[in-house]
Amino acid sequence: MIYIIKLVITILGVYIGYKTATVPFIHTMQPTFEGYSRLALPPILSGIGAYLSISTIINVFVGTHKSSNQTQRSIGTIINIAYSSFKINNEPRFRVTVKYQGHSKIFDPISSTIQLNFSAGDSVVIFYDPEKIDSAYLDINESIKHINKASEIAPNAMFKILKINPIFSIKEESYEIIGEVHSRKENTFNASLYKKLTTEQASKLIPGTLIPCTIDGETEKHISMIIN
């Protein structure tokens, strides 16, 4: 449906460009390559402008609205938060890269609320289409509720650090923490987390360090922990 809308708007843009900037000059233009090029240029530029405009409008709408097909709830991990090229009411929006169900997706544009409440490594609530995992919606309100609820739950496991890697190419002060999760109720399993850390915090995370953490989720385990 979205592709049909884009096609129709693009064709309409070409038609408007042709009627307003080409037709009035057809009889005065010289029958040369340059003349024909000048006749063709307005419709082409008008079509491109229409396509870019409708694409922007659709991207903003899709990024800020949940569809009826996005019924599956999942807990994802923020990989990166960066400024978006979009602005709404002259206010900045953000591009948020999230990993959920083993899949990575860039959500763009996202409200500035995301930057005020979350950073790389934090968990967020994602609703996606079970038949099309890339069709997903980042629910900020549910994510805030999830974070608040998780902070009230006592740690139920220990995270043993095996390795820590700086990933400054993604974002400054971002690190990938690789380790083992040990729990009385779960078998030991390997996991990796993305966290935004100060230099002092990162220097304390040496291999073998044990940090209390919380395991959440049944089919896909999500790990939360506080690093002081």
C-alpha positions as CSV (number, residue, x, y, z in Angstrom):
1,M,0.0,0.0,0.0
2,I,2.8,2.4,0.9
3,Y,4.5,1.8,-2.4
4,I,1.3,2.5,-4.3
5,I,0.9,5.8,-2.5
6,K,4.5,6.8,-3.3
7,L,4.0,5.9,-6.9
8,V,0.7,7.8,-7.2
9,I,2.2,11.0,-5.6
10,T,5.3,10.8,-7.7
11,I,3.3,10.5,-10.9
12,L,1.1,13.4,-9.8
13,G,4.3,15.5,-9.1
14,V,5.5,14.7,-12.7
15,Y,2.2,15.7,-14.1
16,I,2.1,19.0,-12.2
17,G,5.6,19.8,-13.3
18,Y,4.7,19.0,-16.9
19,K,1.5,21.1,-16.9
20,T,3.0,24.1,-15.2
21,A,6.6,24.3,-16.4
22,T,6.7,22.4,-19.7
23,V,3.4,22.8,-21.6
24,P,3.6,26.6,-21.7
25,F,7.0,26.5,-23.4
26,I,6.6,23.5,-25.8
27,H,5.9,25.8,-28.9
28,T,8.7,28.2,-28.1
29,M,11.4,25.6,-27.4
30,Q,13.9,24.8,-30.2
31,P,13.9,21.1,-31.5
32,T,17.4,20.4,-30.2
33,F,18.8,18.1,-27.5
34,E,19.2,21.1,-25.2
35,G,15.6,22.2,-25.9
36,Y,14.1,18.8,-25.2
37,S,16.3,18.5,-22.0
38,R,14.8,21.8,-20.7
39,L,11.3,20.5,-21.4
40,A,12.0,17.3,-19.5
41,L,13.8,18.7,-16.5
42,P,10.8,20.4,-14.7
43,P,8.6,17.2,-14.6
44,I,11.6,15.1,-13.5
45,L,12.5,17.5,-10.7
46,S,8.8,17.8,-9.7
47,G,8.5,14.0,-9.5
48,I,11.6,13.7,-7.4
49,G,10.4,16.4,-5.0
50,A,7.0,14.8,-4.7
51,Y,8.6,11.4,-4.0
52,L,11.0,12.8,-1.3
53,S,8.2,14.7,0.3
54,I,5.8,11.8,0.6
55,S,8.6,9.5,1.7
56,T,9.4,11.9,4.6
57,I,5.7,12.1,5.6
58,I,5.3,8.4,5.6
59,N,8.6,7.8,7.5
60,V,7.5,10.2,10.2
61,F,4.0,8.6,10.4
62,V,5.2,5.0,10.5
63,G,7.9,5.9,13.1
64,T,5.4,7.4,15.5
65,H,2.4,5.1,15.1
66,K,1.9,1.5,16.0
67,S,0.1,-0.6,13.4
68,S,-2.6,-3.3,14.2
69,N,-0.2,-6.0,12.9
70,Q,2.5,-5.2,15.5
71,T,1.2,-7.4,18.2
72,Q,4.3,-9.3,19.4
73,R,6.0,-7.8,22.4
74,S,9.7,-8.0,22.9
75,I,12.4,-6.5,25.0
76,G,15.2,-5.0,22.9
77,T,18.6,-3.4,23.7
78,I,19.6,0.0,22.5
79,I,22.8,-0.1,20.5
80,N,23.0,3.6,19.5
81,I,21.2,6.9,19.8
82,A,22.0,9.6,17.3
83,Y,20.4,12.8,15.9
84,S,17.9,12.3,13.1
85,S,17.8,14.3,10.0
86,F,14.1,14.9,10.8
87,K,12.7,17.7,12.8
88,I,9.1,18.1,13.9
89,N,7.9,21.6,15.0
90,N,11.6,22.6,14.8
91,E,12.4,20.1,17.6
92,P,15.2,17.5,17.1
93,R,14.3,13.8,16.7
94,F,16.6,10.8,17.1
95,R,17.7,7.7,15.2
96,V,17.7,4.7,17.6
97,T,19.3,1.4,16.7
98,V,17.8,-1.4,18.7
99,K,18.5,-5.2,18.7
100,Y,15.6,-7.4,19.4
101,Q,14.9,-11.1,18.7
102,G,18.4,-11.3,17.1
103,H,17.4,-8.6,14.6
104,S,18.7,-5.0,14.4
105,K,16.6,-2.1,13.3
106,I,17.0,1.7,13.1
107,F,13.9,3.6,14.4
108,D,13.8,7.0,12.9
109,P,12.5,9.5,13.8
110,I,12.0,9.1,17.6
111,S,10.9,11.7,20.1
112,S,13.5,13.5,22.2
113,T,12.0,11.7,25.2
114,I,14.3,8.7,24.3
115,Q,17.5,10.8,24.9
116,L,16.2,12.1,28.2
117,N,15.4,8.6,29.6
118,F,17.7,6.1,27.8
119,S,21.2,5.5,26.6
120,A,23.1,2.8,24.8
121,G,22.7,-0.6,26.6
122,D,19.3,0.2,28.1
123,S,16.3,-2.0,27.4
124,V,13.3,-0.9,25.5
125,V,9.9,-2.4,24.6
126,I,9.4,-3.3,21.0
127,F,6.1,-4.4,19.3
128,Y,6.6,-6.1,16.0
129,D,4.7,-8.0,13.3
130,P,5.2,-11.8,13.9
131,E,5.2,-12.3,10.1
132,K,7.6,-9.5,9.4
133,I,10.1,-8.8,12.1
134,D,11.4,-5.6,10.6
135,S,7.9,-4.1,10.9
136,A,8.3,-2.8,14.4
137,Y,7.3,0.0,16.8
138,L,9.4,1.4,19.6
139,D,7.1,2.1,22.5
140,I,8.7,4.8,24.7
141,N,6.0,4.9,27.3
142,E,6.0,1.1,27.8
143,S,9.8,1.2,27.9
144,I,9.8,3.7,30.7
145,K,7.4,1.5,32.6
146,H,9.6,-1.5,32.0
147,I,12.8,0.3,33.2
148,N,11.0,1.5,36.4
149,K,9.7,-2.0,37.1
150,A,13.1,-3.6,36.5
151,S,14.7,-1.2,39.0
152,E,12.3,-2.4,41.7
153,I,13.2,-6.1,41.1
154,A,16.0,-7.6,43.2
155,P,18.9,-9.2,41.1
156,N,18.3,-12.9,40.4
157,A,21.6,-13.7,38.8
158,M,25.3,-12.9,38.5
159,F,27.1,-11.6,35.4
160,K,30.7,-12.8,35.2
161,I,32.8,-10.5,32.9
162,L,34.9,-12.3,30.4
163,K,35.8,-9.4,28.1
164,I,35.0,-5.7,27.5
165,N,35.4,-4.0,24.1
166,P,35.3,-0.3,23.3
167,I,32.9,0.4,20.4
168,F,33.5,4.1,20.0
169,S,32.8,3.8,16.2
170,I,29.1,3.4,17.2
171,K,29.1,6.0,19.9
172,E,31.5,7.7,22.2
173,E,31.9,6.0,25.6
174,S,30.0,2.9,24.4
175,Y,31.3,-0.6,25.3
176,E,30.4,-4.2,24.5
177,I,30.5,-6.3,27.7
178,I,30.9,-10.1,27.1
179,G,30.4,-12.6,29.9
180,E,28.6,-15.5,31.5
181,V,25.3,-15.3,33.3
182,H,25.0,-17.6,36.4
183,S,21.6,-18.2,38.0
184,R,20.1,-20.8,40.3
185,K,17.1,-21.2,38.1
186,E,18.8,-21.0,34.7
187,N,21.6,-22.9,33.1
188,T,24.8,-20.8,32.7
189,F,24.8,-19.0,29.3
190,N,27.0,-16.5,27.5
191,A,25.7,-13.0,26.8
192,S,26.8,-9.6,25.6
193,L,25.6,-6.2,26.7
194,Y,26.0,-2.7,25.2
195,K,26.6,0.0,27.8
196,K,27.6,3.6,27.9
197,L,30.3,3.9,30.5
198,T,32.7,6.5,31.8
199,T,36.5,5.7,31.6
200,E,36.5,5.1,35.4
201,Q,33.6,2.6,35.2
202,A,35.1,0.7,32.2
203,S,38.5,0.4,34.0
204,K,36.8,-1.4,36.9
205,L,35.3,-4.1,34.7
206,I,38.2,-6.5,34.5
207,P,37.7,-10.2,33.5
208,G,36.4,-12.3,36.4
209,T,34.4,-9.4,38.0
210,L,31.0,-10.5,39.2
211,I,28.1,-8.0,38.9
212,P,24.5,-8.7,40.2
213,C,22.0,-8.6,37.3
214,T,18.4,-9.3,36.5
215,I,17.2,-11.9,33.9
216,D,14.0,-11.1,32.2
217,G,12.1,-12.9,29.5
218,E,11.4,-16.5,28.6
219,T,12.1,-17.2,25.0
220,E,14.6,-14.4,24.7
221,K,16.7,-13.6,27.8
222,H,17.2,-9.9,28.5
223,I,19.8,-8.9,31.1
224,S,19.7,-5.7,33.2
225,M,22.4,-4.6,35.5
226,I,23.6,-1.4,37.2
227,I,27.3,-0.5,36.9
228,N,28.4,2.1,39.5
